[in-house]
Structure formats: structure tokens, C-alpha cells
């Protein structure tokens, strides 16, 4: 299972779009950290650039995915 990018991320909430059925929903990052497994890849534990990946289940189709919240991209003029 390869990680997917959520549609958007704010400081505490991410919007996720299912790669299988297209359903969109939001998840709280603190809630994901509390109840879902967090996976870190290719970074030492003390690295400030560690990227968290979360396993999520689409509430519409029930399929599992891995998402990586990223900061919102800067808007271009």
C-alpha cells in the first residue's frame, strides 16, 4: 500500500479523498495519532523532518489507505 496525499491539511485537521471511490471526509490529526497506527519512513527518530503516515479506512467504501498530511501549498498569484 503506497501513501496517498490528502486533499488539504490544516494545523489539526486533514481532508482526505478516497483513492478508490472518491468519497471526501475530514479527520482530526490528534485523533488519528491517538487511535490509528502512525508509521514513520526513512527518517531517524530525532529528525525534525520525519513524516507521519496514517492508516485510514474510508467511511463510504471501507477500503484502507495510508495518508501523509502535508502543509498546504502556497497559492500562486
N, C-alpha and C positions, 0 to 999 in steps of 0.2 A: 504494500500500500504506500503510495507516494504522497507526501504532504501537499495540500492544496492551499491556496491563499484565500482567506475570507474576503468578501467584497470590500469591507471597510473595517477600520479599528479605531476606537477612541481610547481614552485612558483606561476605562474599566469595562467597556462593552465592545463586542465584535459582532458584525453582521456576517452571517455565513450563508452561502448559496450551495445547495446540494449539487454535486457534480453528476449525480445520477438522474434526479427527477426535476431539478431546477428550483425546488422549494427554497425560500429565503426565510431565515429566522435570526434572532439575536441571542447571544449568550453572554453572561457576565464572566469576565476573566477570573475574578476571585472565586466565583462559584465553580468554574472549570478546574481551577487549581485544587479546590477542596474535594471535589467528588470524582474527577477524572484523572487518569494517569497522565503525568507530564513526562515527555521524552525529550532529552537534550541530545543533539547530534554534533559531532565534530568540533567540540569546544571543551577546553579544560574547565573543571568545576569553578575555578576562581576567575574565569574570563568574563569581562564586562559585556562581551558581545555574544554571550550564549543565547541561542534561540530556542524558545519553548515551542513544543508541538503538542497539540491536544487531540485525543481521540474523541470524536463526537458521533452521535447517532442522529440521523435525520428524523425529525418527529413525523414527517409525512410518509416516507417510504421505508424507514427502518434500516437503511444501509449505513454502514460505518465508514468514516473518513478520518483523515488526520489533517488538522489545520494548523497554520502558523500565523499568529497575529503579527502584522507588520504596521508600523506607524503610517498614517495617511500620507500619500504623496503630495508634494507641493503642487498647487494649482499653477498652470502656465498661463501667462497673460494672453 
